[in-house]
Amino acid sequence: MVGSIGEILTAIAVVILLAGFLRYTFGSGPKGAMPSEGGDVGLLETVATVPTRDAAEILAARLAREKVRATIAHGTDGWNLLVFPGDADDARVVLRM
């Protein structure tokens, strides 16, 4: 059964308030981590900086073949290859090869 106009308006108001609350709580804020002055992003450490995204993806694939977890991020100087601090020394060795 269809409710009265008051019930329908109340339901619409509740949905709007809930949507507003969820937008406020989980809304679209800044995405991703901001690099520090040293170029590090949170727990990650920069092991290489290259001028293009393609070069960064090639280096990340090389690290992946050697079982070193890595990610890439765009920085002010180019594309940074980021790894966890425990993997930084291994990553540097792999990248020198």
Protein Blocks (a to p, Z undefined) as FASTA:
>chain_A
ZZdfklmmmmmmmmmmmmmmmmmmmmccdedjdddfkopahjbccfbdcfbfklmmmmmm
mmmmnopacdddddfklccddddfklmmmmmmmmmZZ
